């Protein structure tokens, strides 16, 4: 019985950790647009990163990482980068933000008693107020990528992804940024 419980806990941990690392982007786009006509892209500005009002200051290197990763992803999708936004079919902008949160988990306590034939048996606590409460603080980060049609001066595509930011993400942001950009732009162009 102990081996079965250990196996279930191990499977649960693997599933939980795999869910945390999977980025699930959401996208929105103008379905009247023929995305196959877009051939080139540029940045909306020399600094295409917009910080949300609640965002704390970021390293200036974050913007460059976003630009490099987006450039790689979009050229990998067949678009060509041009320096001058006025010569581009699309321009790209980024928005980044974060918020602090607290997750509270509550579960009943258990107690052990002797069951039939002296074997241990676990029971739920006898009172409604016998609960364990665990509070965990976390930071959730969000990245959005917006594409604008230059000729028509309007947005045509939006993608966003949210994830919990760990200490490791803060210490080594390259992999997190690259994964977020790749997850979002994997859905471009819409098909």
Secondary structure, 3 states (H helix, E strand, C coil): CHHHHHHHHHHHHHHHHHHHHCCCCEEEECCCCCHHHCCEEEECCCCCEEECCCCCCCCHHHHHHHHHHHHHHHHHCCCEECCCHHHCCEEEEEEEEEEEEEEEEEEECEEEEECHHHCEEEEECCCCCCEEEEEEEEEEEEEEEEEEECCCCEEEEEEEEEEEECHHHHHCHHHHHHHHHHHHHCCCCCC
